Amino acid sequence: MLHARLAGPAVAFRRQGLQLRAAAGAGAPAAPAAAMAGADDPAPAALPATYRRLIARRTGRSFREVAEVVEEPLPQPGPGEVLIRMRYAGINGGCETFRARGEHAFAANRAKPAYALGAEGAGEVAALGPGVTGLAVGQAVACNSAAAFAEYGVTQAVMCTPVPAATPEAVALSLSAVTAAAALESTAGVQPGEVVVVTAAAGGTGHFAVQLAALAGARVVAVTGSAAKAARLRGLPGVERVVDHSEEDLGAVLAAEYPAGVDVVYEGVGGALRAAIMPALAPGARVLQVGYISEYPHTGRDAAAAVEEGLPLSEVFWKGRTLELPGGRRVFGQVWPKDVGAVRAAKRRVFALHAEGRLDAWVDTSHGYAGVGQVADAIDYMLQGGHVGKGVHASERRARRMTAAPGAAAAVPAGDAELPAPAELEELSDVATLHQVRAALLSGSPDAGTRRAAAPHVRRLVLRDAGLGHWPPALSLFTRLESCALPGSALTFVPQSVTALTALRRLDLSRNALTSVPPEVGSLGSLTELDVGRNALRALPGALCRLTGLRALNAYGNELTDLPADFGALTRLSRLGLKSNRLAALPGSFTQLTGLVELFLTDNALTTLPEGFGQLRSLVKLQASFNPFESLPADLFGLPELELFRLAVGHLAEWPAGLGEAGGLPKLAWCSLGRNPAARAVPALPAHLPRVRRAELEIGAKLGQGASGEVFVGRWAGREVAVKIFLSHVSPDGSTADETGINAAVDHPNLTRVLALVLGDGDASGDGGGDGGGDRGGGGGEGVVGMVLELVHGAPLAGRPTSEHLLRCKWADGAVFSPGRALAVARGVAGALAYLHARGLAHGDVYAHNIMLAEGPGATAVPVLCDFGAAFAYDGAAAGCFFEAMEVRAFGLLLADIAARLRGDGDGGAARGLGALVACCLDPAPARRPRFAELEASLARLAEGLAA
């Protein structure tokens, strides 16, 4: 997004321009390193004679088309200038696209023989020009530099902001955060209680705008376009509403939930999204136009399509127009205040807020590209729209991973052993290299000083299953370490020296033998992710609650009996794993964790949840099976975002009556309730089904795995079959006895069919008791350890959800459906679910990844709904239509995914028909959703119309 045009004077690149022309001709000599230092500063220890940067010698259609890597003599800073060693550069895909095209503010590029690329960066001062004060060689700075895509660059000293370290976060704060602060606080003057809508809210400047508006006391509506981004935004404190416009109609949401209108809009998308907001403007509203990315050239759309008061939106933005609309409403095309002092104050404020831990800087370096030669790849990644936060690119080529050769000994080498160059040690991933670095650091040899320089360069340590047995002493020397992963290292304690790792953001100590976490961990103020799962922890220290920036905490598989009383202070937690502990209660402060999106409480000793649990309004996923719950707080059933609720195997006596009619849990789509008194007993295992010992089966290759068991291809009774072997008698989704009982009782062409029950090798028949027996400890009842299933010759519709996709399946890039095939799939699944709910059975896990797609006669699509691991039986009289309405929503989400992949739809009739059904299925009021029998009939009519 183009969130701002740089304020202030143009950056001088006079000397670089001269050297560029020289490089194209005879070539200019490199300036001596000593001559480049300030008068009172020592010369840098070593500066290269040449450096690499990106330039363009013409304009074109895209950045990639014109960008060119050149190697030139290192430039010399002139009066008032500094030479910066660039560490990171900001990726602003829209700005760089327009720069490369020579459009709008960059029109002059069309006449230039060459021009530099890049607009913002962070690095260290390498040399000072005459007259520069207030900066020193080696000092870390963020800079607004019009040549940031380079290993070094000359810029005016006044354009540099000293920062604690040259990090990706410094890049994000220096322009993206300052833009948001100056625009909201000075230009718009946001007041407490005002409604502020932020579009592209998970983007580079949008996520700052969300936080700053919330800090100002505003009611923040964050708008984004994917479930994963929406989940991330819900974790930000102070966000009142998150709208995923790929699922919800933004205009309808604003009209229904904010009838008095919105006061401020921080808008960078344009197009249809902006059009949906404009009718909702309250009198006196201010629209801050920080971009219009949906209409940029890379989208293939006409940037002049959006018109405001007779002007294309592009002209409003690039010419900084302020438009006066009826009712005192205004649109600001230039969001920067004219007062330079206000901009400087905004810069001071955002850096201070970040240092205090009150302003998060999301940076996205997940593209994996580095070095000036891969900037175009990073820009393409950003323009695809999948990034979260500010896109940042490492200016130097990424260090190679140091890994010991197979069979290499891990002995500590001699102090003068050959060590990789410091820049090559950003990541350590084997014990041998770790010992080598430590030996060099402790060496007294003449070149040990060079080797000591390696320690600050180590940013990531990954030693998995290394069997260390102790905390590596060398870690306290890695003062810039950002990520430390020591899972499976046989650690028994964490020393107090962990406090030296002040830059640490991610710490993985899972699968060790820790009995405690030292209070000193609470001093790691930069920590955002902590994994202490599968240890032997009996308690978490109260000091842990000081980690107010913590986003993810995993304490799965320990021996915790309670949590610190102040646990609710971790208000930024988005993901919390407490599965398989001994928790009998949660502290009252737990209800302060209003940013929680995913909560895992499976397999504890909880009999209820704290009153006020309904305050966790961002909660999307709640795993709480295998707790002896006797009751639940009433406000839990009002959670507005909860989509998945696992509650199997407990003591819950009843499900709230009339919940659907009351509009409770409006987004719930996946639930398991089996083995609670509130659920109905499942059918008994049919006597006619054959029982077969595992030893009688030929079991071949593994086909897949679910929560309850593994599925293999096999042979039985002379035919090819699928064999599911349970991993245990329970799973996070429910009881395998319920799964077996329900699956064995159903008979429908679009449901997986049970052919036989598998007994443990010690069981002779199905009339005995037992807990499942066998070496896998299965347990489907009557000694059942698995099922023989009819083999479906096909593939799942989609992949399982990942942490990135949260509760949404991962579809293959090339997945497409013809109208006929789409309707056949939808109709088959709807029919199967109508069959189940007519019998008071809920599948509990209606996902594309649980639907196998086979080919029927005449190449027709035959969907088969599989995996009954979360299935349960319910009393229709007590629950009403709630559980069917719940699965109708899950079906609606599936239908939306299919409709989005339609191809060859002619006049669009199938898409319109499916779209109308999707809207009905996703109705916020469960009672208004259609029944599956109605959906099956509607889909049949659509299919008939298509055939006609």
SELUMFI-224567 format. One record per residue (C-alpha): residue in three letters; y, x, z. Coordinates in steps of 0.2 Angstrom, whole numbers, plus 5000, padded with zeros to 4 digits. Example, Ala and Ser with C-alpha at 12.3 -4.5 7.8 and 13.67 -1.06 7.14 Angstrom:
// SELUMFI-224567
ala497850625039
ser499550685036
END
This chain:
// SELUMFI-224567
met500050005000
leu501850064997
his502550035014
ala504150125012
arg505150225000
leu505650385009
ala507250375018
gly508450525019
pro508950655006
ala507750714992
val506650854997
ala507151014989
phe505851104979
arg506951224970
arg505951384972
gln504351294969
gly505051234952
leu505551404947
gln503851474951
leu503051334942
arg503951384926
ala503551564929
ala501751524931
ala501851434914
gly502551594907
ala502551774912
gly502151744930
ala503151774945
pro502751904959
ala502251834976
ala503451854990
pro502951985003
ala502351905019
ala503551995030
ala505051945019
met504551765022
ala504751765041
gly506351715050
ala507551845055
asp506951835073
asp505151795070
pro503651905068
ala502851905051
pro501351795049
ala499651895052
ala499151855034
leu499751745020
pro498851725004
ala499651794988
thr499251634979
tyr498951454983
arg498251294975
arg499251134972
leu499250974962
ile500550944948
ala500750834933
arg501450894917
arg501650714910
thr501550534914
gly500050424911
arg499150274916
ser498350334932
phe498450474945
arg496750544939
glu497350554921
val498850664925
ala498350764940
glu498050954937
val497551084949
val498551244947
glu498551414956
glu500251494958
pro501051634968
leu501451584986
pro503251514986
gln504651584997
pro505751465008
gly507551465005
pro509051425016
gly508551275028
glu506851275021
val505151305029
leu503451355021
ile502051235028
arg500151275028
met499551095024
arg498051035034
tyr498050855029
ala498950745017
gly499250555017
ile498350455003
asn499550324997
gly498650264981
gly500050144976
cys501450264977
glu500550404968
thr500050284954
phe501850234951
arg502350424952
ala501050464939
arg501550324928
gly503350364929
glu503850194935
his505250124946
ala505850254958
phe504850384948
ala505550344931
ala506350524930
asn504550594929
arg504450544911
ala505750674906
lys505150814917
pro504050954910
ala503150954927
tyr503250874944
ala502350884961
leu501150764969
gly500950694986
ala502250624999
glu501750655017
gly500750785026
ala500450885042
gly500151065045
glu500851225053
val502451325049
ala501951475040
ala503651545037
leu505451505040
gly506951515028
pro508651585032
gly509651485045
val508151375051
thr508151345070
gly507151235081
leu505551275073
ala504351425075
val502951505064
gly501351435069
gln502151265076
ala501251105070
val502350985061
ala502150825051
cys503250815036
asn503850705022
ser503550815008
ala503550774989
ala502250904986
ala500950875000
phe499450884989
ala499451074991
glu498751215002
tyr500551265006
gly502251185002
val504051225004
thr505151085012
gln506751055021
ala506651095039
val507550935043
met506050835035
cys504850915048
thr504350835065
pro503550945078
val501850875084
pro500550925096
ala499350965083
ala499150955064
thr497950805064
pro497550655053
glu498350545066
ala500050645065
val500050605046
ala499850425050
leu501150415063
ser502450515054
leu502750385040
ser501650235041
ala501950195060
val503750235059
thr503950115044
ala503149975055
ala504250015070
ala505850025061
ala505549875051
leu504949765065
glu506149825079
ser507749855069
thr507749765053
ala506849605059
gly507249615077
val505649545083
gln505749445099
pro504449395112
gly503549235108
glu503949245090
val502449225078
val502249375067
val501049375052
val500449545046
thr499549555029
ala498349705025
ala498249715044
ala496949845044
gly497849955032
gly498850115034
thr500450035040
gly499749855044
his498749915059
phe500249995067
ala501249835063
val499949725072
gln500049835088
leu501949855088
ala502249675086
ala501049635101
leu501949765111
ala503549675108
gly502749515115
ala502549425099
arg501149305094
val500249415081
val499249345066
ala498249485058
val497649445040
thr496349545031
gly495049525018
ser493349575025
ala492249535040
ala492149715045
lys494049735045
ala494249575054
ala493049635068
arg494049795070
leu495649705071
arg494949585085
gly494749735095
leu496649775096
pro497449705112
gly498749565110
val498149495093
glu498149305095
arg497249265078
val496349365065
val496149275048
asp494849345036
his495549265020
ser493949295011
glu493249165022
glu494749055028
asp496148975019
leu497649065026
gly498948925021
ala497848795030
val497648905045
leu499548925047
ala499848745044
ala498548685057
glu498848815070
tyr500648865068
pro501448695064
ala503148765069
gly503048905057
val503049095057
asp504549195061
val504149365054
val503049425040
tyr502549605038
glu501949585020
gly501149715008
val499949614998
gly500949494987
gly500149374975
ala499149224981
leu499149284999
arg501049295000
ala501149124991
ala500049055005
ile501249115018
met502949065011
pro502848875014
ala502448915032
leu504149015036
ala505148945050
pro506948925049
gly507749095051
ala506149185046
arg506149365040
val504949435027
leu504749625027
gln504149665010
val503249835012
gly502249824996
tyr501349704984
ile499649794982
ser498749654974
glu499849664959
tyr499849854957
pro499349924940
his497549974946
thr497149784949
gly497449744930
arg498749614935
asp500549594929
ala501649664943
ala502949544937
ala501949394940
ala502649354957
val504449294957
glu505549264971
glu507249184968
gly507149224949
leu506649414953
pro504949494950
leu504249544967
ser504249724960
glu506149724958
val506449644975
phe505449794983
trp505949944972
lys507849894972
gly507849854990
arg508549674987
thr508849565002
leu508649384997
glu509449235006
leu508249085006
pro508648905012
gly508648885031
gly509249055035
arg507649135029
arg507749305022
val506649425012
phe506949615014
gly506449725000
gln507149875009
val506449875027
trp507150035033
pro508750015043
lys510350095037
asp510550175054
val509750345053
gly509850355072
ala508750195073
val507450285061
arg507450435072
ala507250325088
ala505750235080
lys504950405076
arg505150465094
arg504450295100
val502850295090
phe502350465094
ala502750435113
leu501750275112
his500250365104
ala500350505117
glu500250375131
gly498750295123
arg499650125119
leu499750145100
asp498150185091
ala498150275074
trp496750225063
val496350365050
asp495050345037
thr494350515031
ser492650435028
his492750465009
gly492150635012
tyr493250724999
ala494250875003
gly495351004995
val496650984981
gly495350964968
gln494650804975
val496250714979
ala496050594964
asp494350544971
ala495150504988
ile496450404979
asp495250304969
tyr494250264986
met495850194993
leu496250094978
gln494550004980
gly495149924996
gly493749975007
his494750095019
val495250055036
gly496850125043
lys497850265035
gly496950365021
val497050545025
his496450695015
ala496050875021
ser497050985011
glu495851135011
arg494051125005
arg492851065018
ala491951195028
arg490151205024
arg488951155037
met488151295046
thr486251265048
ala484951385052
ala483651425039
pro481951345041
gly480951445054
ala482551545059
ala482451605077
ala483751545090
ala483951705099
val485651765104
pro486151895092
ala487052055096
gly488952045099
asp489352125082
ala488152005072
glu488951945056
leu489851785059
pro490451655046
ala492351655043
pro493251535056
ala493651405042
glu491851395039
leu491451345057
glu492151165057
glu490451105061
leu489051175071
ser487351095068
asp486051225075
val485751315091
ala485651485083
thr487451475076
leu488051405093
his487351565102
gln488051675088
val489751605091
arg489651625110
ala489051805108
ala490551845097
leu491751765109
leu491051865124
ser490952025113
gly492052175117
ser491852255099
pro493452295089
asp493252145078
ala492852025092
gly494651955091
thr494351895073
arg492751805079
arg493651725094
ala494751645082
ala493151545076
ala493151435092
pro494751335089
his494051295072
val492551205078
arg492851015077
arg491050945077
leu489550995086
val487950905081
leu486350965090
arg484950835089
asp483350845098
ala483751035102
gly482851035119
leu484251145126
gly483851095144
his485651125149
trp487451105144
pro487951245132
pro489251355141
ala490151395125
leu490751215123
ser492151235135
leu492851365123
phe492951235109
thr494651165113
arg494851075097
leu493150995097
glu493350815092
ser491450755091
cys490050815101
ala488250755099
leu486850815110
pro485550675109
gly483850725115
ser484350885122
ala483450875139
leu485150875148
thr485050845167
phe486850855171
val488650865163
pro489751005171
gln491450985177
ser492051105163
val491850955151
thr493750925155
ala494151065144
leu493750965129
thr495350875128
ala495350835110
leu493550755111
arg493450575103
arg491650555101
leu490350605114
asp488450565112
leu487350615126
ser485950485123
arg484150515125
asn484350645139
ala483850645158
leu485550615165
thr485550535182
ser487450525183
val489050545173
pro490350655182
pro491950575186
glu492850715176
val492350625160
gly493750505165
ser495050635161
leu494550645142
gly495950535137
ser495650555118
leu493850485120
thr493550325109
glu491650325108
leu490450365122
asp488550355121
val487450385137
gly486050265132
arg484250305136
asn484550415151
ala484150375170
leu485950325175
arg485950225191
ala487850195191
leu489450235180
pro490850315189
gly492450225193
ala493450355184
leu492650305168
cys493850155169
arg495250275165
leu494650295147
thr495850155141
gly495650205123
leu493750185123
arg493150075109
ala491350095110
leu490250125125
asn488350125125
ala487350125141
tyr485750055134
gly484050095143
asn484650155160
glu484450095178
leu486150015181
thr486249885194
asp488049855193
leu489649905185
pro491249975192
ala492449845199
asp493849895188
phe492749895172
gly493949765164
ala495249905163
leu494349965147
thr495249835137
arg495049915120
leu493249905120
ser492549825105
arg490749865106
leu489749875123
gly487949905125
leu487149865142
lys485349815136
ser483849855146
asn484649895163
arg484449805180
leu486149715180
ala486149565192
ala487949515189
leu489549575180
pro491149605189
gly492549475189
ser493649605179
phe492449595164
thr493349445158
gln494849565154
leu493849645140
thr494749525127
gly494449655113
leu492549645113
val491749605097
glu489949645100
leu489149635117
phe487349675121
leu486649615138
thr484849595133
asp483449625146
asn484449625162
ala484349515178
leu485849405175
thr485749225181
thr487449185175
leu489049255167
pro490749275176
glu491949125176
gly493249145163
phe492049225151
gly492849115138
gln494349225138
leu493349345127
arg493949255112
ser493649405100
leu491749405103
val490749385087
lys489049445093
leu488249415110
gln486449475113
ala485849405130
ser484049365128
phe482749405142
asn483949365157
pro483449235170
phe485049135166
glu485148975176
ser486848915170
leu488248975159
pro490148955161
ala490748805152
asp492148895143
leu490849015135
phe490448865123
gly492248865117
leu492249045111
pro493149025094
glu492349175085
leu490649185091
glu489449195076
leu487749255084
phe487149205101
arg485349265107
leu484849175123
ala482949175122
val481749185136
gly482649135151
his482848995164
leu484248895156
ala483848705159
glu484948625147
trp486048645132
pro487748565133
ala487648385126
gly488848335113
leu489348505109
gly489448475090
glu490548325092
ala491648415104
gly491948555091
gly491148695102
leu490648865095
pro491448815078
lys490848985070
leu489048995077
ala487849025063
trp486349115071
cys485549075088
ser483949095097
leu483548985112
gly481648985113
arg480649005130
asn482048915140
pro481748745148
ala483248685137
ala482148715122
arg480648605117
ala478848685118
val478248755101
pro476748685093
ala475048745098
leu474148865087
pro473148775074
ala471248785077
his470848785059
leu471748955056
pro470549095055
arg470649235068
val470349405062
arg470249575071
arg471349715066
ala469849825062
glu469349695048
leu470949715039
glu471449855026
ile473249895030
gly474249995017
ala476050045015
lys477449975026
leu478449845017
gly479849825030
gln480249795048
gly481149655058
ala481549645077
ser479849585082
gly478649685071
glu478249785056
val477549715039
phe476249805029
val475449765012
gly473549735015
arg471949665010
trp470949525018
ala469549415012
gly469649494995
arg471449454992
glu473049554993
val474149495008
ala475549545019
val475149595037
lys476449575051
ile475949675067
phe477049635082
leu477849785091
ser477849685108
his477549515115
val479449495115
ser480949555104
pro482849545106
asp482749385095
gly481349295106
ser479549275109
thr478149325097
ala477149175104
asp478549055098
glu478649145081
thr476849135078
gly476748955084
ile478148895073
asn477648995058
ala475848935059
ala476348755060
val477448745045
asp476948705027
his478248715013
pro478348804997
asn479948895002
leu479348955019
thr478149095022
arg476349045024
val475249105038
leu473449135032
ala472649195048
leu473049265065
val472749445070
leu471849485086
gly471849645096
asp470349745093
gly469649705110
asp469749515107
ala468249425099
ser469049255096
gly470549155099
asp469949065114
gly470349195126
gly471849235136
gly472749405137
asp474349475133
gly474049535115
gly473049695118
gly472949825105
asp473749995104
arg475449915099
gly475449795114
gly475849635103
gly475849465110
gly475849305099
gly474849205112
glu472949195113
gly472749385111
val473649375095
val474549535089
gly475049495072
met474849375057
val474149385040
leu475449305028
glu475449255010
leu476149405000
val477749364991
his477849464975
gly479749494975
ala481149574985
pro482449514998
leu484049434991
ala485049575000
gly484949715013
arg485049695032
pro486849695040
thr487449865045
ser488649915058
glu489949925044
his489549745038
leu489349675056
leu488449505053
arg488549505034
cys487149565023
lys487349715012
trp487149654994
ala486749774980
asp488149814969
gly487349744953
ala486749584961
val487149434950
phe486549254948
ser486549144933
pro487048964937
gly485248904935
arg484549044946
ala485949014959
leu485548834961
ala483648864961
val483848984976
ala485148874985
arg484048714983
gly482448794988
val483248865004
ala484148705008
gly482448605006
ala481548725017
leu482848705031
ala482848515029
tyr481048515031
leu481248625047
his482648525055
ala481748355051
arg480448425064
gly481648485077
leu481448665072
ala482848795070
his482448955060
gly483849045070
asp484049195057
val484549115040
tyr485149275031
ala484949335013
his483849485019
asn482649355027
ile482449275010
met481149344997
leu481449294979
ala479949274969
glu479649224951
gly478849054948
pro478148974932
gly479348994917
ala480349134926
thr481049014938
ala481749084955
val480749034970
pro481549084987
val480449105002
leu481249105019
cys480349225030
asp480349305048
phe480349165061
gly480649295075
ala482149195081
ala481449025078
phe481448885092
ala481048705094
tyr482348585100
asp482548415107
gly483648325094
ala484048185106
ala484748305118
ala485548425106
gly486148305093
cys486448385076
phe487148535083
phe485848665079
glu485648595061
ala487548605059
met487448785066
glu486248835052
val487248735039
arg488648855043
ala487349005040
phe486848925024
gly488648905019
leu488949095021
leu487349125011
leu487949004998
ala489649084997
asp488849254994
ile487849184980
ala489349094972
ala490349254972
arg489049334961
leu488949204948
arg488949254930
gly488849164913
asp489549004921
gly490348934905
asp491648804910
gly491448854929
gly490548694934
ala489248774945
ala490548884953
arg491648734957
gly490148634964
leu489548774975
gly491248804981
ala491448624986
leu489848634996
val490348805004
ala491948725010
cys490948575018
cys489648695026
leu491048805034
asp492048655040
pro492648715057
ala492048545065
pro490148555066
ala490048365067
arg490848355050
arg489648465041
pro488348395029
arg486448385034
phe485248485024
ala484448335016
glu486148295009
leu486448475003
glu484748474995
ala485148314985
ser486848384980
leu486148544974
ala484848444964
arg486248344956
leu487148504951
ala485548574943
glu485348414934
gly487148414927
leu486848594922
ala485248554913
ala486148404904
END
